[in-house]
Amino acid sequence: MSSPAPLANAPPPSVRAATRDDLPEMARLAAQLVRLHHEFDPLRFFVQEPIEPGYTWWFGRELQNPSAVLLVAEQPSSQGPRIVGYAYGCLEERDWNALLDACAYLHDILVTPEARQTGVAAQLLETIAERFKEKGAPRMVLQTATNNIAAQRLFKKHGFREIMIEMTRELGFAFEIGGHDVAHHRARCARPGLPSVRARSQARCARSREALLFGAEMVQCA
């Protein structure tokens, strides 16, 4: 199946703060991100269907979180504006297990295929960086898949540097999440009274009390 054609001669998109009206489309895009991760490595990235309702709930909750930033990229069209990308991140406290000082953690950034190579991802990335700078964050941290070369090029172009490499070894023990979907599990596992200690589609152990982490993955956004 061929990829959607890039937007040609289209008015430039605008990036704005997300609203509750955007939640269904943001959840749809987030679900695409989760499923793509699962395709990367089904043992590493789990999928708990249905994904979209959980993300609608989670992003709706995060809209009320003063530590979170949720943005959408909106493309004008003859049928009315449509969302062609989103970004989501949150201020995080010091994580002693990871030796990660307080930072802004960029959990999600995604641009639809037809809007790639048009500068939308860069616009989302720079806008969310500015929002976190306004909130006093000293740095922004993210994770990206080792085989996502296009995303890595984008991040490096915008000042990110490589620090860590995650490695996974299967031990033959199947861990069940107990019926909770990805987004609901984020909230259930977060420490009460603090921002969730990183959130995304994949589960990994944080070695102690900090949380069950859902690491950020920036996929197919260049």
C-alpha positions in Angstrom: 0.0 0.0 0.0 1.5 3.4 -1.0 2.0 6.1 1.5 -0.3 9.2 1.5 1.0 12.0 -0.7 2.6 14.9 1.2 0.4 18.0 1.5 1.1 20.1 -1.6 0.4 23.8 -1.9 -1.5 23.5 1.4 -1.6 26.5 3.9 0.9 26.1 6.6 -0.3 24.3 9.8 -0.5 26.0 13.1 0.4 24.6 16.5 -1.9 25.3 19.4 -2.8 24.0 22.8 -5.0 20.9 22.7 -8.6 21.1 23.9 -11.2 18.5 24.9 -12.6 18.7 21.4 -9.2 17.3 20.1 -9.2 14.3 22.4 -10.7 11.7 20.0 -8.3 12.5 17.2 -5.3 12.7 19.6 -6.3 9.3 21.0 -6.6 7.8 17.5 -3.0 9.0 16.6 -1.7 7.8 20.0 -3.2 4.3 19.2 -1.3 4.3 15.9 1.9 5.0 17.8 1.3 2.1 20.3 0.5 -0.4 17.5 3.6 0.7 15.5 5.7 0.1 18.6 4.2 -3.4 18.9 5.2 -4.1 15.3 8.8 -3.0 16.2 9.1 -5.6 18.9 6.0 -7.5 20.2 7.9 -8.8 23.2 9.1 -5.4 24.3 6.0 -3.3 23.4 2.6 -4.7 24.5 -0.8 -3.8 23.2 -3.9 -3.8 25.3 -7.0 -3.2 23.1 -9.0 -1.1 22.8 -6.4 1.6 23.0 -8.3 4.7 22.0 -10.8 5.0 24.9 -7.9 4.9 27.4 -6.0 7.6 25.7 -9.1 9.8 25.4 -9.5 9.5 29.2 -5.8 9.9 29.9 -5.2 13.0 27.7 -8.4 14.5 29.1 -7.0 14.1 32.6 -3.7 15.6 31.5 -5.4 18.7 30.2 -6.0 19.5 33.8 -2.4 18.8 34.8 -0.4 22.1 35.1 2.8 20.1 34.7 1.7 18.7 31.3 1.8 20.2 27.8 -0.4 18.9 25.1 -0.2 20.4 21.6 -1.9 19.7 18.3 -0.8 20.7 14.8 -3.8 21.9 12.8 -3.9 22.0 9.0 -6.5 24.2 7.2 -8.5 22.5 4.5 -11.6 23.1 2.4 -13.4 20.7 4.7 -12.3 22.6 7.8 -9.2 22.3 9.9 -7.9 18.9 10.7 -5.3 17.6 13.1 -2.1 16.4 11.4 0.1 15.9 14.5 0.3 16.2 18.3 2.9 16.4 21.0 2.6 15.5 24.7 5.0 15.9 27.6 5.2 16.5 31.3 7.4 18.0 33.9 9.0 15.3 35.9 10.7 15.3 39.3 14.2 14.0 40.0 14.4 10.2 39.4 17.0 8.8 41.7 16.9 5.3 40.1 17.6 6.7 36.6 20.0 9.4 37.9 17.8 11.8 35.9 17.4 15.3 37.4 14.2 17.2 37.1 13.3 17.8 33.5 10.6 18.0 30.9 9.9 14.6 29.5 8.6 14.5 25.9 6.4 11.4 25.9 4.8 11.6 22.5 5.3 13.3 19.2 3.6 12.2 16.0 2.8 13.6 12.6 0.5 12.0 10.1 2.2 10.5 7.0 0.8 13.1 4.6 2.1 16.0 6.7 5.7 14.7 7.1 8.6 16.5 5.4 6.7 19.7 5.7 8.2 21.1 8.9 5.2 20.1 11.2 7.3 17.9 13.4 9.9 20.6 13.9 7.2 23.1 14.7 5.7 20.8 17.3 9.1 20.1 18.8 10.2 23.7 19.1 6.8 24.8 20.4 6.7 22.2 23.2 10.3 23.1 24.1 9.3 26.7 24.4 6.3 25.9 26.6 8.5 23.8 28.9 11.1 26.6 29.0 8.4 29.0 30.1 7.5 26.5 32.9 11.1 26.6 34.1 12.3 23.2 32.8 16.1 23.1 32.6 16.1 20.4 29.9 13.9 18.1 27.8 14.4 14.4 27.6 13.0 11.8 25.2 13.5 8.2 24.0 13.4 7.0 20.4 13.6 3.5 18.8 17.0 2.5 17.6 15.6 1.8 14.1 13.8 5.1 13.8 16.6 6.9 12.0 14.4 9.7 10.6 13.2 10.6 14.1 16.8 10.5 15.4 17.9 12.9 12.6 15.1 15.3 13.6 16.0 15.3 17.2 19.7 15.7 16.6 19.0 18.6 14.3 17.1 20.3 17.1 19.8 19.9 19.7 19.2 16.5 21.3 22.2 14.3 22.0 22.4 10.5 22.5 22.9 9.4 26.1 21.6 5.9 26.9 20.8 2.7 25.0 18.0 0.4 26.4 18.7 -3.3 26.1 16.1 -6.0 26.8 16.5 -9.7 27.5 13.5 -12.1 27.8 13.5 -14.3 31.0 10.5 -16.5 30.0 8.1 -15.0 32.5 4.8 -13.5 31.2 3.7 -10.4 33.1 0.0 -9.7 33.0 -1.2 -6.1 33.5 -4.6 -7.3 34.8 -6.9 -5.9 32.2 -5.8 -2.3 32.4 -5.2 -0.5 29.1 -2.0 1.5 28.6 -3.3 4.9 29.5 -5.3 3.8 32.6 -2.2 1.8 33.8 -0.2 5.0 33.7 -2.4 6.6 36.3 -2.7 3.5 38.4 1.0 3.1 38.7 2.0 6.7 39.2 3.0 7.8 42.7 0.1 9.7 44.4 0.6 13.5 44.4 3.4 13.5 41.9 3.5 13.6 38.1 3.7 10.1 36.6 7.4 9.2 36.4 7.5 9.0 32.6 4.6 7.8 30.5 4.2 6.0 27.2 3.1 2.8 25.5 5.6 0.3 26.8 5.9 -1.1 30.3 9.2 -1.5 32.0 10.1 -1.9 35.7 11.6 1.1 37.4 13.5 -1.0 39.9 11.6 0.2 43.0 8.9 2.5 44.2 9.1 5.1 41.5 6.6 3.5 39.1 5.9 1.2 36.2 7.4 3.4 33.5 6.0 4.0 30.1 8.9 5.4 28.2 8.6 8.0 25.5 8.9 7.0 21.9 9.0 9.4 19.1 7.9 7.6 16.0 7.7 8.5 12.3 7.6 12.2 12.8 10.3 13.6 10.4 
